[in-house]
């Protein structure tokens, strides 16, 4: 869906007192500079918001992913879930 070369999946569970984890799923495009590959991907968080994906762009991607995944078998969530 994104045209990415690789996909990073990063999990954090560091905050004291929290019983949940966060997963970040990050597309890694082929032209990403070497300095931002691997853990360096989070250096992109220091860039201006204007260089990031807009809310509308994120919504478009989420809708496209949902359409692509709709009807595929899965083992998560309730049997009659979305």
N, C-alpha and C positions, 0 to 999 in steps of 0.2 A: 504493500500500500504506500509506503514512503519512498521506495526506490533506494533504500539504504543498503550498504554493503554488509554491515553487521548490525546486530542488536545487542546492546548491553543491558543486563538485568542486574541491578544493584539493590542489596537489601541492607537496611539499617535497623538496629534494635538497641540503641544506646541510651535513650533517655531514662533516667532513674524514675521509678514509680509508674512507668507505662507498661502495660501488658499487651502491647501490640507492636507490629513491625510495619515498616514502609518499604515498598518495592518501587524502584524507579525503573521504567523501561525506556531506554534511550536509543533512538536510531543513530547509527554512525555512518554518515555519508562517505562515499569514496574520496571526496576532495577535502575532508577534514584535515587541517594541519596536524602534523605529528605531535606537536605540543599539547593538543587537546584529545589525543587518543588515550584509551585506557582510563585510569583515574583522572587524567588531565581533562576529561570531558567536563568535570565540574568547574573548571576555570571559566567556562562559558557563562556561568552564572554571574560573573563580574562584568559582563557586557551590558550595554544599555538595553532597557526593555524594548526599545524601538527596533532592535536587531532580532528579537525573538518572534516566536509564533504568536499571532494575534489570537484573541479569544474566538473570533469567527473562524480562523484557520484551524484551531484545535477542535472546535465543534464540527467542522466539515470532515476532519480526519476521523473523529469519533463516530460520526454517522456512517462514513464509508467502511470503517472497520466493523461496525455493528452489522451493516448490510452483508459484508463478506462472511461474517461468522454466523449469521442467522441460519438456523436449521442444522448446524453442524452438531454432531454428538459431543457431549461433554459430561464430566463427572462431578462438576461443582454446582453448588446452588441447589435450590429446591427443584423437584422434578417438573413442577409447573411454572417455574420462574421465567424471567424475561430472556 
